């Protein structure tokens, strides 16, 4: 009887003991959530964000596999397997019908090249005699690094143009800024067309009192100001860097054909200790994805033409004490996350919210779209002891209030943008903005399309 029992139990005992021993059968095929892990442009020495993929065991048995970087210690990549960092992992167990995580990062050394270069490797998985791999691909880019070397811990900066010095940033390599890049008093910074400036977290460009900025791009080679986080996820993320901050001076500052994105504030113009009357001239520029207000002018004058300002947490345009001329611009805010709906797209005041000071102020809007997701997207605030002179001519404005300074304005229609969710503010053929503007001498739109006859309202001229 005992022999019969042993014979009957033997297959069961064999199953139990063999099931507890993970297999390395050559027939086992691992399944990967990604066959290739690709990184966007990575600046040399900075390292990348971390990518993740999963390794699946779809069989009914536990298995073990060896995992290693193909280039070993010479690899630009580093990996972490289920919480453990290294380059070579032996007998990694993956339970039946389960998976493990693999984390990948890349750091690229300077290559002394001005164009992106390709860095490849692979992660090998060896199960028994069977070899599988996941490809790793990254595009590296050498850069000019601006690293803060002065100032207190919370305001570190580096002077990039000193007194009576002119510095030119060229477009052969991008610039990566850590801290504040400062144009000092009587210094000048010239930025060439096509130059790309990437800011690390809480960094920015600061044009100090009596400094001067000329950032002039072209339609085909705009100047880019954005975060140094280049993965696609960060393209629409707020507050990756601080702002462009321009103070008072004796020369007009110029920003033309530029893109300013992913900052706390886009462009802030503000007098530090005295009102000098110089202007900042902004044209053919897109400012987007800002957590605070996108454009702030406080005790500062500016002219703005053919600009698009959109997708911000507060106002697109915050004007407090000064003289402002806005022509053929599109201010549109439909931010679905993080917008303070108590604040309009455009706010105009003769009072500074910084120190409560007030003075005579004026604002002229011509051929401009002011539109967004709340009922009243234009608001004025006036301190009665000083003038606030405003005019709005041939504008499309979303508002529940009619002002006596509205001249030939169209109130509350849908502007019929091509794609407001994708921040494409070109006009559809049915847009009420088409041919509804006045001739104000602006000959081309933001894309270089000619304006003739009665121009369209907004930054874009309709093109069939």
MARSEFI-133108 format. One record per residue (C-alpha): residue number from 0; residue in three letters; x negated, y negated, z negated. Coordinates in nm, 4 decimals, always signed. Example, Ala and Ser with C-alpha at 12.3 -4.5 7.8 and 13.67 -1.06 7.14 Angstrom:
{0, 'ala', {-1.2300, +0.4500, -0.7800}}
{1, 'ser', {-1.3670, +0.1060, -0.7140}}
***
This chain:
{0, 'unk', {+0.0000, +0.0000, +0.0000}}
{1, 'unk', {-0.2826, -0.2436, -0.0874}}
{2, 'unk', {-0.4479, -0.1760, +0.2468}}
{3, 'unk', {-0.1239, -0.2498, +0.4258}}
{4, 'unk', {-0.0910, -0.5817, +0.2375}}
{5, 'unk', {-0.4516, -0.6829, +0.3192}}
{6, 'unk', {-0.3988, -0.5972, +0.6838}}
{7, 'unk', {-0.0784, -0.8056, +0.6903}}
{8, 'unk', {-0.2391, -1.1056, +0.5171}}
{9, 'unk', {-0.5618, -1.1057, +0.7191}}
{10, 'unk', {-0.4273, -1.3090, +1.0183}}
{11, 'unk', {-0.2747, -1.5634, +0.7779}}
{12, 'unk', {-0.5988, -1.5992, +0.5783}}
{13, 'unk', {-0.7942, -1.6316, +0.9022}}
{14, 'unk', {-0.5622, -1.9115, +1.0152}}
{15, 'unk', {-0.5946, -2.0965, +0.6846}}
{16, 'unk', {-0.9741, -2.0883, +0.6767}}
{17, 'unk', {-1.0201, -2.1725, +1.0445}}
{18, 'unk', {-0.7626, -2.4553, +1.0249}}
{19, 'unk', {-0.9653, -2.6192, +0.7488}}
{20, 'unk', {-1.2766, -2.6246, +0.9666}}
{21, 'unk', {-1.2598, -2.9090, +1.2224}}
{22, 'unk', {-1.3262, -2.7867, +1.5739}}
{23, 'unk', {-1.5833, -2.9115, +1.8222}}
{24, 'unk', {-1.4246, -2.7209, +2.1107}}
{25, 'unk', {-1.5570, -2.8394, +2.4491}}
{26, 'unk', {-1.2018, -2.8356, +2.5872}}
{27, 'unk', {-1.0858, -3.1123, +2.3490}}
{28, 'unk', {-1.0333, -3.4459, +2.5262}}
{29, 'unk', {-1.0142, -3.7613, +2.3189}}
{30, 'unk', {-0.7710, -4.0331, +2.4208}}
{31, 'unk', {-0.8761, -4.4008, +2.3995}}
{32, 'unk', {-0.6503, -4.7044, +2.3748}}
{33, 'unk', {-0.9036, -4.8860, +2.5963}}
{34, 'unk', {-1.1251, -4.7345, +2.8634}}
{35, 'unk', {-1.3272, -5.0578, +2.8771}}
{36, 'unk', {-1.3710, -5.3300, +2.6147}}
{37, 'unk', {-1.4299, -5.6667, +2.7822}}
{38, 'unk', {-1.5408, -5.9895, +2.6135}}
{39, 'unk', {-1.4860, -6.3336, +2.7628}}
{40, 'unk', {-1.7840, -6.5678, +2.7897}}
{41, 'unk', {-2.0005, -6.5377, +2.4781}}
{42, 'unk', {-2.2512, -6.8094, +2.3918}}
{43, 'unk', {-2.6011, -6.6871, +2.3302}}
{44, 'unk', {-2.6901, -6.6295, +1.9628}}
{45, 'unk', {-2.3365, -6.7122, +1.8406}}
{46, 'unk', {-2.1782, -6.3696, +1.8611}}
{47, 'unk', {-1.8274, -6.2880, +1.9650}}
{48, 'unk', {-1.4958, -6.2243, +1.8056}}
{49, 'unk', {-1.4308, -5.8611, +1.7140}}
{50, 'unk', {-1.2534, -5.6286, +1.9536}}
{51, 'unk', {-1.0773, -5.3133, +1.8388}}
{52, 'unk', {-0.9736, -4.9913, +2.0050}}
{53, 'unk', {-0.8437, -4.6582, +1.8777}}
{54, 'unk', {-0.9595, -4.3020, +1.9372}}
{55, 'unk', {-0.6760, -4.0468, +1.9362}}
{56, 'unk', {-0.6846, -3.6751, +1.8647}}
{57, 'unk', {-0.3722, -3.5447, +2.0409}}
{58, 'unk', {-0.4362, -3.1792, +1.9526}}
{59, 'unk', {-0.2914, -2.9775, +1.6691}}
{60, 'unk', {-0.6318, -2.9189, +1.5078}}
{61, 'unk', {-0.8741, -3.1406, +1.3207}}
{62, 'unk', {-1.1815, -3.2181, +1.5288}}
{63, 'unk', {-1.5261, -3.3686, +1.4746}}
{64, 'unk', {-1.7157, -3.5820, +1.7212}}
{65, 'unk', {-2.0452, -3.7697, +1.7324}}
{66, 'unk', {-2.0228, -4.1422, +1.8148}}
{67, 'unk', {-2.3144, -4.3613, +1.9230}}
{68, 'unk', {-2.4084, -4.6727, +2.1134}}
{69, 'unk', {-2.5720, -4.5614, +2.4363}}
{70, 'unk', {-2.8490, -4.8242, +2.4065}}
{71, 'unk', {-2.9068, -4.7505, +2.0408}}
{72, 'unk', {-3.0962, -5.0126, +1.8440}}
{73, 'unk', {-3.1704, -5.2051, +2.1662}}
{74, 'unk', {-2.8025, -5.2780, +2.2229}}
{75, 'unk', {-2.6565, -5.6286, +2.2111}}
{76, 'unk', {-2.3453, -5.4706, +2.0635}}
{77, 'unk', {-2.2669, -5.3562, +1.7108}}
{78, 'unk', {-1.9919, -5.1163, +1.6105}}
{79, 'unk', {-1.7983, -5.0204, +1.3028}}
{80, 'unk', {-1.6225, -4.6843, +1.2845}}
{81, 'unk', {-1.3380, -4.6681, +1.0349}}
{82, 'unk', {-1.5012, -4.9240, +0.8058}}
{83, 'unk', {-1.8633, -4.8098, +0.8358}}
{84, 'unk', {-2.1180, -5.0106, +1.0369}}
{85, 'unk', {-2.3961, -4.8474, +1.2352}}
{86, 'unk', {-2.5153, -4.7399, +1.5788}}
{87, 'unk', {-2.4952, -4.3607, +1.5398}}
{88, 'unk', {-2.2271, -4.1581, +1.3590}}
{89, 'unk', {-2.2389, -3.7792, +1.3279}}
{90, 'unk', {-1.9511, -3.5403, +1.2644}}
{91, 'unk', {-1.6807, -3.8036, +1.2513}}
{92, 'unk', {-1.3604, -3.6217, +1.1640}}
{93, 'unk', {-1.0331, -3.7057, +1.3361}}
{94, 'unk', {-0.7346, -3.5194, +1.1863}}
{95, 'unk', {-0.4805, -3.3495, +1.4088}}
{96, 'unk', {-0.2420, -3.5897, +1.5811}}
{97, 'unk', {-0.4233, -3.8827, +1.4204}}
{98, 'unk', {-0.6647, -4.1569, +1.5237}}
{99, 'unk', {-0.9567, -4.3704, +1.4061}}
{100, 'unk', {-1.0419, -4.7363, +1.4652}}
{101, 'unk', {-1.3612, -4.8573, +1.6308}}
{102, 'unk', {-1.4567, -5.2269, +1.5981}}
{103, 'unk', {-1.6983, -5.3873, +1.8451}}
{104, 'unk', {-1.8921, -5.7164, +1.8396}}
{105, 'unk', {-2.1568, -5.8557, +2.0736}}
{106, 'unk', {-2.4384, -6.1052, +2.0135}}
{107, 'unk', {-2.6339, -6.2182, +2.3189}}
{108, 'unk', {-2.9857, -6.3581, +2.3001}}
{109, 'unk', {-3.0827, -6.6675, +2.5011}}
{110, 'unk', {-3.1577, -6.5767, +2.8598}}
{111, 'unk', {-3.2786, -6.9135, +2.9932}}
{112, 'unk', {-3.0206, -6.9025, +3.2680}}
{113, 'unk', {-2.7589, -7.1648, +3.3427}}
{114, 'unk', {-2.4915, -6.9372, +3.4822}}
{115, 'unk', {-2.3070, -6.6586, +3.3013}}
{116, 'unk', {-2.4802, -6.3214, +3.2989}}
{117, 'unk', {-2.3487, -5.9727, +3.2457}}
{118, 'unk', {-2.4306, -5.7597, +2.9400}}
{119, 'unk', {-2.3103, -5.3994, +2.9497}}
{120, 'unk', {-2.3344, -5.0891, +2.7331}}
{121, 'unk', {-2.1084, -4.8024, +2.6312}}
{122, 'unk', {-1.9973, -4.6122, +2.3238}}
{123, 'unk', {-2.0463, -4.2385, +2.3684}}
{124, 'unk', {-1.8265, -3.9724, +2.2100}}
{125, 'unk', {-1.9762, -3.6198, +2.2064}}
{126, 'unk', {-1.7431, -3.3380, +2.1100}}
{127, 'unk', {-1.9226, -3.0072, +2.1381}}
{128, 'unk', {-2.0902, -3.0276, +2.4775}}
{129, 'unk', {-1.8295, -3.2644, +2.6147}}
{130, 'unk', {-1.9280, -3.6286, +2.6597}}
{131, 'unk', {-1.6856, -3.9217, +2.6989}}
{132, 'unk', {-1.7466, -4.2935, +2.6803}}
{133, 'unk', {-1.5859, -4.6346, +2.6513}}
{134, 'unk', {-1.7488, -4.9057, +2.8612}}
{135, 'unk', {-1.8546, -5.2382, +2.7007}}
{136, 'unk', {-1.8729, -5.5522, +2.9157}}
{137, 'unk', {-1.9525, -5.9095, +2.8079}}
{138, 'unk', {-2.0345, -6.2260, +2.9993}}
{139, 'unk', {-2.3119, -6.4216, +2.8309}}
{140, 'unk', {-2.3842, -6.7912, +2.8670}}
{141, 'unk', {-2.6855, -6.9898, +2.7587}}
{142, 'unk', {-2.5990, -7.3319, +2.6153}}
{143, 'unk', {-2.7282, -7.6560, +2.4688}}
{144, 'unk', {-2.6703, -7.6374, +2.0940}}
{145, 'unk', {-2.5999, -7.9564, +1.8986}}
{146, 'unk', {-2.6492, -7.8679, +1.5315}}
{147, 'unk', {-2.5771, -8.1152, +1.2493}}
{148, 'unk', {-2.8886, -8.2081, +1.0507}}
{149, 'unk', {-2.7775, -8.5065, +0.8370}}
{150, 'unk', {-2.5021, -8.6201, +0.6031}}
{151, 'unk', {-2.3171, -8.4709, +0.3066}}
{152, 'unk', {-2.1866, -8.1178, +0.3085}}
{153, 'unk', {-1.8343, -8.2175, +0.4109}}
{154, 'unk', {-1.9497, -8.4550, +0.6891}}
{155, 'unk', {-2.2560, -8.3090, +0.8538}}
{156, 'unk', {-2.3620, -8.4796, +1.1772}}
{157, 'unk', {-2.6318, -8.5135, +1.4392}}
{158, 'unk', {-2.6990, -8.8379, +1.6271}}
{159, 'unk', {-2.6954, -8.7573, +1.9982}}
{160, 'unk', {-2.7371, -9.1195, +2.1183}}
{161, 'unk', {-2.9195, -9.3590, +1.8872}}
{162, 'unk', {-2.9220, -9.7389, +1.8825}}
{163, 'unk', {-3.0022, -9.8846, +2.2274}}
{164, 'unk', {-3.0342, -9.5305, +2.3616}}
{165, 'unk', {-2.8448, -9.3791, +2.6553}}
{166, 'unk', {-2.7986, -9.0021, +2.6517}}
{167, 'unk', {-2.6547, -8.8052, +2.9430}}
{168, 'unk', {-2.4901, -8.4661, +2.9018}}
{169, 'unk', {-2.5218, -8.2769, +3.2291}}
{170, 'unk', {-2.3123, -7.9922, +3.3617}}
{171, 'unk', {-2.5888, -7.7351, +3.4109}}
{172, 'unk', {-2.5262, -7.5751, +3.0708}}
{173, 'unk', {-2.2335, -7.6085, +2.8298}}
{174, 'unk', {-2.2797, -7.7886, +2.4979}}
{175, 'unk', {-2.1902, -7.6154, +2.1720}}
{176, 'unk', {-2.1445, -7.8548, +1.8785}}
{177, 'unk', {-2.1806, -7.7613, +1.5102}}
{178, 'unk', {-2.0678, -8.0528, +1.2923}}
{179, 'unk', {-2.0185, -8.4039, +1.4303}}
{180, 'unk', {-2.2011, -8.5176, +1.7435}}
{181, 'unk', {-2.2429, -8.8925, +1.6774}}
{182, 'unk', {-2.2928, -9.1765, +1.9223}}
{183, 'unk', {-2.4523, -9.4322, +1.6931}}
{184, 'unk', {-2.4052, -9.8118, +1.6968}}
{185, 'unk', {-2.5294, -9.9586, +2.0289}}
{186, 'unk', {-2.5836, -9.6075, +2.1653}}
{187, 'unk', {-2.4250, -9.4741, +2.4861}}
{188, 'unk', {-2.3214, -9.1198, +2.5741}}
{189, 'unk', {-2.2559, -9.0429, +2.9408}}
{190, 'unk', {-2.0885, -8.7104, +3.0221}}
{191, 'unk', {-2.1153, -8.5866, +3.3795}}
{192, 'unk', {-1.8294, -8.4308, +3.5809}}
{193, 'unk', {-1.7816, -8.0613, +3.5149}}
{194, 'unk', {-1.9514, -8.0669, +3.1740}}
{195, 'unk', {-1.8051, -7.8287, +2.9171}}
{196, 'unk', {-1.8267, -7.9180, +2.5477}}
{197, 'unk', {-1.7341, -7.6508, +2.2930}}
{198, 'unk', {-1.6840, -7.7397, +1.9272}}
{199, 'unk', {-1.7240, -7.5078, +1.6319}}
{200, 'unk', {-1.4620, -7.5135, +1.3563}}
{201, 'unk', {-1.4144, -7.8614, +1.2021}}
{202, 'unk', {-1.6640, -8.0193, +1.4438}}
{203, 'unk', {-1.6057, -8.3169, +1.6709}}
{204, 'unk', {-1.7371, -8.6062, +1.8791}}
{205, 'unk', {-1.7657, -8.9363, +1.6902}}
{206, 'unk', {-1.8286, -9.2643, +1.8725}}
{207, 'unk', {-1.9355, -9.4835, +1.5827}}
{208, 'unk', {-1.8878, -9.8618, +1.5559}}
{209, 'unk', {-2.0232, -10.0361, +1.8664}}
{210, 'unk', {-2.1117, -9.7059, +2.0277}}
{211, 'unk', {-2.0037, -9.6400, +2.3853}}
{212, 'unk', {-1.8608, -9.3352, +2.5662}}
{213, 'unk', {-1.8335, -9.2719, +2.9399}}
{214, 'unk', {-1.6798, -8.9305, +3.0039}}
{215, 'unk', {-1.5895, -8.9440, +3.3724}}
{216, 'unk', {-1.4989, -8.6226, +3.5504}}
{217, 'unk', {-1.3350, -8.5598, +3.8860}}
{218, 'unk', {-1.0231, -8.3804, +4.0038}}
{219, 'unk', {-1.2283, -8.0755, +4.1013}}
{220, 'unk', {-1.4745, -8.1005, +3.8104}}
{221, 'unk', {-1.2919, -8.2147, +3.4982}}
{222, 'unk', {-1.4751, -8.2509, +3.1665}}
{223, 'unk', {-1.3666, -7.9928, +2.9102}}
{224, 'unk', {-1.3454, -8.0491, +2.5338}}
{225, 'unk', {-1.2351, -7.7373, +2.3471}}
{226, 'unk', {-1.3127, -7.4782, +2.0790}}
{227, 'unk', {-1.6102, -7.2424, +2.0985}}
{228, 'unk', {-1.3717, -6.9482, +2.0513}}
{229, 'unk', {-1.3269, -6.8420, +2.4114}}
{230, 'unk', {-1.1131, -6.5330, +2.3783}}
{231, 'unk', {-0.7781, -6.5768, +2.5486}}
{232, 'unk', {-0.5876, -6.5565, +2.2184}}
{233, 'unk', {-0.7407, -6.8896, +2.1100}}
{234, 'unk', {-0.6285, -7.0780, +2.4237}}
{235, 'unk', {-0.3023, -7.1827, +2.2601}}
{236, 'unk', {-0.4159, -7.1871, +1.8982}}
{237, 'unk', {-0.4220, -7.5159, +1.7040}}
{238, 'unk', {-0.7018, -7.6650, +1.4954}}
{239, 'unk', {-1.0058, -7.4873, +1.6316}}
{240, 'unk', {-1.2050, -7.8118, +1.5995}}
{241, 'unk', {-1.1504, -8.1636, +1.4656}}
{242, 'unk', {-1.1178, -8.4477, +1.7213}}
{243, 'unk', {-1.2719, -8.7093, +1.9493}}
{244, 'unk', {-1.2964, -9.0159, +1.7258}}
{245, 'unk', {-1.3634, -9.3563, +1.8816}}
{246, 'unk', {-1.4206, -9.6703, +1.6728}}
{247, 'unk', {-1.4361, -10.0415, +1.7545}}
{248, 'unk', {-1.7011, -10.1916, +1.9813}}
{249, 'unk', {-1.7792, -10.4510, +2.2453}}
{250, 'unk', {-1.7418, -10.2254, +2.5523}}
{251, 'unk', {-1.4495, -10.0334, +2.6942}}
{252, 'unk', {-1.4746, -9.6575, +2.6457}}
{253, 'unk', {-1.3709, -9.4385, +2.9379}}
{254, 'unk', {-1.2244, -9.0878, +2.9519}}
{255, 'unk', {-1.1226, -8.9805, +3.3017}}
{256, 'unk', {-1.0334, -8.6394, +3.4435}}
{257, 'unk', {-1.0755, -8.4514, +3.1167}}
{258, 'unk', {-0.9040, -8.1705, +2.9270}}
{259, 'unk', {-0.8855, -8.1945, +2.5467}}
{260, 'unk', {-0.7397, -7.8868, +2.3803}}
{261, 'unk', {-0.7116, -7.6812, +2.0590}}
{262, 'unk', {-0.8096, -7.9550, +1.8126}}
{263, 'unk', {-0.6569, -8.0965, +1.4946}}
{264, 'unk', {-0.6212, -8.4405, +1.6612}}
{265, 'unk', {-0.6942, -8.4826, +2.0302}}
{266, 'unk', {-0.8243, -8.8405, +2.0606}}
{267, 'unk', {-0.8207, -9.0916, +1.7763}}
{268, 'unk', {-0.9026, -9.4603, +1.8355}}
{269, 'unk', {-0.9396, -9.6631, +1.5192}}
{270, 'unk', {-1.1082, -9.9831, +1.4019}}
{271, 'unk', {-1.3284, -9.9161, +1.1004}}
{272, 'unk', {-1.3771, -10.2660, +0.9632}}
{273, 'unk', {-1.2790, -10.5194, +1.2310}}
{274, 'unk', {-1.0518, -10.5513, +1.5305}}
{275, 'unk', {-1.2738, -10.6203, +1.8340}}
{276, 'unk', {-1.0223, -10.6054, +2.1182}}
{277, 'unk', {-1.2140, -10.3608, +2.3348}}
{278, 'unk', {-1.0168, -10.0817, +2.5011}}
{279, 'unk', {-1.0341, -9.7121, +2.5536}}
{280, 'unk', {-0.9245, -9.6301, +2.9078}}
{281, 'unk', {-0.7822, -9.2798, +2.9442}}
{282, 'unk', {-0.6769, -9.1519, +3.2860}}
{283, 'unk', {-0.6007, -8.8255, +3.4668}}
{284, 'unk', {-0.6409, -8.6385, +3.1395}}
{285, 'unk', {-0.4562, -8.3515, +2.9680}}
{286, 'unk', {-0.4373, -8.3397, +2.5872}}
{287, 'unk', {-0.2661, -8.0315, +2.4436}}
{288, 'unk', {-0.2410, -7.7798, +2.1593}}
{289, 'unk', {-0.3070, -8.0144, +1.8671}}
{290, 'unk', {-0.1894, -7.9486, +1.5126}}
{291, 'unk', {-0.1521, -8.3162, +1.4190}}
{292, 'unk', {-0.0671, -8.6016, +1.6554}}
{293, 'unk', {-0.2417, -8.5648, +1.9902}}
{294, 'unk', {-0.3266, -8.9333, +2.0526}}
{295, 'unk', {-0.3634, -9.1795, +1.7627}}
{296, 'unk', {-0.4380, -9.5504, +1.8130}}
{297, 'unk', {-0.4715, -9.7538, +1.4943}}
{298, 'unk', {-0.5871, -10.1133, +1.5254}}
{299, 'unk', {-0.7108, -10.0121, +1.8689}}
{300, 'unk', {-0.6100, -10.1023, +2.2252}}
{301, 'unk', {-0.5941, -9.8606, +2.5141}}
{302, 'unk', {-0.4698, -9.8117, +2.8685}}
{303, 'unk', {-0.3382, -9.4715, +2.9736}}
{304, 'unk', {-0.2607, -9.3608, +3.3286}}
{305, 'unk', {-0.1656, -9.0263, +3.4846}}
{306, 'unk', {-0.1999, -8.8319, +3.1596}}
{307, 'unk', {-0.0177, -8.5296, +3.0193}}
{308, 'unk', {+0.0124, -8.4923, +2.6414}}
{309, 'unk', {+0.1935, -8.1890, +2.5074}}
{310, 'unk', {+0.2325, -7.9077, +2.2546}}
{311, 'unk', {+0.1396, -8.0691, +1.9261}}
{312, 'unk', {+0.2448, -8.0402, +1.5634}}
{313, 'unk', {+0.3348, -8.4058, +1.5215}}
{314, 'unk', {+0.3661, -8.6875, +1.7775}}
{315, 'unk', {+0.2161, -8.6799, +2.1243}}
{316, 'unk', {+0.1506, -9.0535, +2.0913}}
{317, 'unk', {+0.1133, -9.2325, +1.7553}}
{318, 'unk', {+0.0615, -9.6080, +1.8005}}
{319, 'unk', {-0.0068, -9.8302, +1.4984}}
{320, 'unk', {-0.1161, -10.1933, +1.5551}}
{321, 'unk', {-0.2663, -10.2861, +1.8894}}
{322, 'unk', {-0.1911, -10.3457, +2.2564}}
{323, 'unk', {-0.1123, -10.0463, +2.4753}}
{324, 'unk', {-0.0338, -10.0027, +2.8453}}
{325, 'unk', {+0.0977, -9.6649, +2.9562}}
{326, 'unk', {+0.1662, -9.5879, +3.3233}}
{327, 'unk', {+0.2872, -9.2677, +3.4902}}
{328, 'unk', {+0.2323, -9.0399, +3.1927}}
{329, 'unk', {+0.4163, -8.7303, +3.0762}}
{330, 'unk', {+0.4664, -8.6935, +2.7000}}
{331, 'unk', {+0.6514, -8.3676, +2.6371}}
{332, 'unk', {+0.6657, -8.1613, +2.3200}}
{333, 'unk', {+0.8499, -7.8307, +2.3084}}
{334, 'unk', {+0.6131, -7.6620, +2.0614}}
{335, 'unk', {+0.7913, -7.3505, +1.9372}}
{336, 'unk', {+0.5722, -7.3035, +1.6299}}
{337, 'unk', {+0.4467, -7.5559, +1.3778}}
{338, 'unk', {+0.6115, -7.8705, +1.5116}}
{339, 'unk', {+0.7229, -8.1283, +1.2542}}
{340, 'unk', {+1.0663, -8.2037, +1.3963}}
{341, 'unk', {+1.0993, -8.5169, +1.1818}}
{342, 'unk', {+0.8478, -8.6870, +1.4117}}
{343, 'unk', {+0.9217, -8.7952, +1.7696}}
{344, 'unk', {+0.7127, -8.7488, +2.0816}}
{345, 'unk', {+0.6277, -9.1231, +2.0824}}
{346, 'unk', {+0.6015, -9.3417, +1.7701}}
{347, 'unk', {+0.5294, -9.7156, +1.8020}}
{348, 'unk', {+0.4661, -9.9490, +1.5073}}
{349, 'unk', {+0.3016, -10.2775, +1.4134}}
{350, 'unk', {+0.2023, -10.1271, +1.0779}}
{351, 'unk', {-0.0916, -9.9008, +0.9988}}
{352, 'unk', {-0.0035, -9.5851, +0.8068}}
{353, 'unk', {-0.3630, -9.5729, +0.6807}}
{354, 'unk', {-0.3717, -9.8926, +0.4738}}
{355, 'unk', {-0.0222, -10.0418, +0.5314}}
{356, 'unk', {-0.1737, -10.3441, +0.7102}}
{357, 'unk', {+0.0305, -10.5057, +0.9887}}
{358, 'unk', {-0.0207, -10.7347, +1.2861}}
{359, 'unk', {+0.1337, -10.8439, +1.6150}}
{360, 'unk', {+0.1505, -10.5461, +1.8535}}
{361, 'unk', {+0.2783, -10.4688, +2.2014}}
{362, 'unk', {+0.3434, -10.1598, +2.4113}}
{363, 'unk', {+0.4339, -10.1298, +2.7802}}
{364, 'unk', {+0.5605, -9.8014, +2.9254}}
{365, 'unk', {+0.6151, -9.7747, +3.3015}}
{366, 'unk', {+0.7165, -9.4670, +3.5032}}
{367, 'unk', {+0.6685, -9.2436, +3.1993}}
{368, 'unk', {+0.8490, -8.9336, +3.0735}}
{369, 'unk', {+0.9171, -8.9106, +2.6978}}
{370, 'unk', {+1.0917, -8.5816, +2.6305}}
{371, 'unk', {+1.1005, -8.2894, +2.3899}}
{372, 'unk', {+1.3013, -8.0518, +2.1792}}
{373, 'unk', {+1.4648, -8.2949, +1.9291}}
{374, 'unk', {+1.7412, -8.5493, +1.9825}}
{375, 'unk', {+1.5404, -8.8704, +1.9392}}
{376, 'unk', {+1.1918, -8.8537, +2.0923}}
{377, 'unk', {+1.1134, -9.2273, +2.0798}}
{378, 'unk', {+1.0985, -9.4244, +1.7578}}
{379, 'unk', {+0.9876, -9.7782, +1.6772}}
{380, 'unk', {+0.9052, -9.9189, +1.3352}}
{381, 'unk', {+0.8599, -10.2923, +1.2877}}
{382, 'unk', {+0.7385, -10.5028, +0.9980}}
{383, 'unk', {+0.9495, -10.8153, +1.0388}}
{384, 'unk', {+0.6736, -11.0641, +0.9582}}
{385, 'unk', {+0.4878, -10.9651, +1.2771}}
{386, 'unk', {+0.5939, -10.9150, +1.6386}}
{387, 'unk', {+0.6399, -10.5760, +1.7974}}
{388, 'unk', {+0.6941, -10.6368, +2.1681}}
{389, 'unk', {+0.7815, -10.3248, +2.3657}}
{390, 'unk', {+0.9088, -10.2614, +2.7171}}
{391, 'unk', {+1.0138, -9.9430, +2.8949}}
{392, 'unk', {+1.0559, -9.9644, +3.2716}}
{393, 'unk', {+1.1751, -9.6814, +3.4943}}
{394, 'unk', {+1.1133, -9.4200, +3.2280}}
{395, 'unk', {+1.2901, -9.0951, +3.1463}}
{396, 'unk', {+1.3527, -9.0979, +2.7706}}
{397, 'unk', {+1.5285, -8.8514, +2.5443}}
{398, 'unk', {+1.6968, -9.0565, +2.2755}}
{399, 'unk', {+2.0295, -9.1207, +2.1009}}
{400, 'unk', {+1.9582, -9.4935, +2.0837}}
{401, 'unk', {+1.9597, -9.7558, +2.3579}}
{402, 'unk', {+1.7051, -10.0361, +2.3149}}
{403, 'unk', {+1.7375, -10.3782, +2.4793}}
{404, 'unk', {+1.3863, -10.3305, +2.6168}}
{405, 'unk', {+1.4968, -10.0384, +2.8412}}
{406, 'unk', {+1.4826, -10.1506, +3.2055}}
{407, 'unk', {+1.6045, -9.9102, +3.4772}}
{408, 'unk', {+1.5437, -9.6170, +3.2442}}
{409, 'unk', {+1.7130, -9.2773, +3.2729}}
{410, 'unk', {+1.8254, -9.1488, +2.9357}}
{411, 'unk', {+1.8467, -8.7850, +2.8282}}
{412, 'unk', {+1.8380, -8.5848, +3.1538}}
{413, 'unk', {+1.6453, -8.2607, +3.1824}}
{414, 'unk', {+1.3259, -8.3643, +3.3669}}
{415, 'unk', {+1.3267, -8.0252, +3.5453}}
{416, 'unk', {+0.9652, -7.9279, +3.4911}}
{417, 'unk', {+0.8240, -7.6278, +3.6762}}
{418, 'unk', {+0.7499, -7.4475, +3.3486}}
{419, 'unk', {+0.7575, -7.6250, +3.0143}}
{420, 'unk', {+0.6846, -7.3003, +2.8252}}
{421, 'unk', {+0.3665, -7.2540, +3.0293}}
{422, 'unk', {+0.2849, -7.6278, +2.9968}}
{423, 'unk', {+0.3310, -7.6810, +3.3707}}
{424, 'unk', {+0.4836, -8.0278, +3.3944}}
{425, 'unk', {+0.4950, -8.0612, +3.7691}}
{426, 'unk', {+0.8392, -8.1488, +3.8990}}
{427, 'unk', {+1.0983, -7.9200, +4.0530}}
{428, 'unk', {+1.2715, -8.0394, +4.3685}}
{429, 'unk', {+1.5845, -8.1138, +4.1598}}
{430, 'unk', {+1.4047, -8.3377, +3.9076}}
{431, 'unk', {+1.5647, -8.6775, +3.8396}}
{432, 'unk', {+1.2104, -8.8195, +3.8173}}
{433, 'unk', {+1.1545, -8.7921, +4.1929}}
{434, 'unk', {+1.1445, -9.1364, +4.3621}}
{435, 'unk', {+1.2847, -9.2958, +4.0452}}
{436, 'unk', {+0.9743, -9.4968, +3.9511}}
{437, 'unk', {+0.8704, -9.8515, +4.0361}}
{438, 'unk', {+0.5690, -9.9443, +4.2437}}
{439, 'unk', {+0.3076, -10.0325, +3.9832}}
{440, 'unk', {-0.0051, -10.0013, +4.1929}}
{441, 'unk', {-0.0957, -9.6470, +4.0834}}
{442, 'unk', {-0.1988, -9.4949, +4.4179}}
{443, 'unk', {-0.2543, -9.1289, +4.3201}}
{444, 'unk', {-0.1224, -8.8824, +4.0635}}
{445, 'unk', {-0.3211, -8.6662, +3.8191}}
{446, 'unk', {-0.3935, -8.4116, +4.0951}}
{447, 'unk', {-0.4968, -8.6725, +4.3503}}
{448, 'unk', {-0.1683, -8.6578, +4.5422}}
{449, 'unk', {-0.0803, -8.9981, +4.6943}}
{450, 'unk', {+0.2030, -9.2069, +4.5529}}
{451, 'unk', {+0.3922, -9.4043, +4.8155}}
{452, 'unk', {+0.7197, -9.5932, +4.8338}}
{453, 'unk', {+0.9070, -9.5406, +4.5107}}
{454, 'unk', {+0.6715, -9.3184, +4.3082}}
{455, 'unk', {+0.7915, -9.0350, +4.0875}}
{456, 'unk', {+0.8159, -9.0795, +3.7125}}
{457, 'unk', {+0.5508, -8.8937, +3.5137}}
{458, 'unk', {+0.1950, -8.7797, +3.5736}}
{459, 'unk', {+0.2790, -8.5603, +3.8733}}
{460, 'unk', {+0.4065, -8.6673, +4.2133}}
{461, 'unk', {+0.6392, -8.4059, +4.3581}}
{462, 'unk', {+0.4814, -8.2099, +4.6439}}
{463, 'unk', {+0.6961, -7.9707, +4.8482}}
***
